């Protein structure tokens, strides 16, 4: 076979497949389960559409609560999708927006897609040209196709991003079902399950890095948190503690004065600096971190928050007893 013949024989790798041309094998029904699970199971009985909607909905919620770290309430996620779906008008527009939003190198994909289209057009135009022109067009197309195939998406998103799209398609499918359009409903559910299926993949690179980041430095954070809790337990309320701001400063001051705790502060400082030269002092950085722990809705160290609020109440009580009128203390 000539070199041109070899190229022509290899060319079908980029041509679209036709379902009518694929080899088939005879299949048989699976045993029918006693009850309808809302899932296609190869049995003679097809799932009830209501059961299918219910099962899909519960799958979405389950993945949100199990795979997503620190998940927001499912009702809040649903309301978020509803709000944006009203803005975009349909699930496909929602999916396009979400995909552009989470793919950091989307411009590279768009650029290669444009080049791929141009190379394909050039390949078609070269059909009646001589061998050299056709081979050059073929080679150019193969190169762009290879670059596009090897480009990987740099995704900043999480599990909930795919679930948002699944919810949008679920809502569109349910609307179609309610409007008496079962064919559209099933097509929408196909897209819904495509994005739901993405969340069933093995642990994503994003999740692994997120969990690694959470574990990284945990020893240092726990050590400085234990130091803060210990010194807070020794604090006596006096005139120097006029507000919670002074209270945080007192905690850091006591930590710095204790050799064991000072070592924990230094280790935490090196962790937060990450090898960079920083302007603020270790004491200032930890004071900000401590305030963040106290105000964080996730409450990483609830005992610190509880003791801090107790000391704040004592400061407020002391101010009231001294002046005879309550003084507002932010805590």
Secondary structure, 3 states (H helix, E strand, C coil): CCHHHHHHHHHHHHCCCCHHHCCCCCCCCECCCCCCCCCCCCECCCCCHHHHHHHHHHHHHHHHHHHCCCCCCHHHHHHHHHHHHHHHCCHHHHHHHHHHHHECCHHHHHHHHHHHHHHHHHHHHHHHCCHHHHHHHHHHHHHHHHHHHHCCCCECCCHHHHHHHHHHHHHHHHHHHHCCCHHHHHHHHHHHHHHHHHCCCCCCHHHHHHHHHHHCCHHHHHHHHHHHHHHHCCCCCCCCCCCHHHHHHHHHHHHHHCHHHHHHHHHHHHHHHCCCCCCCCHHHHHHHHHHHHHHCCCCCCHHHHHHHHHHHHHHHHHHHHHHCCCCCCCC
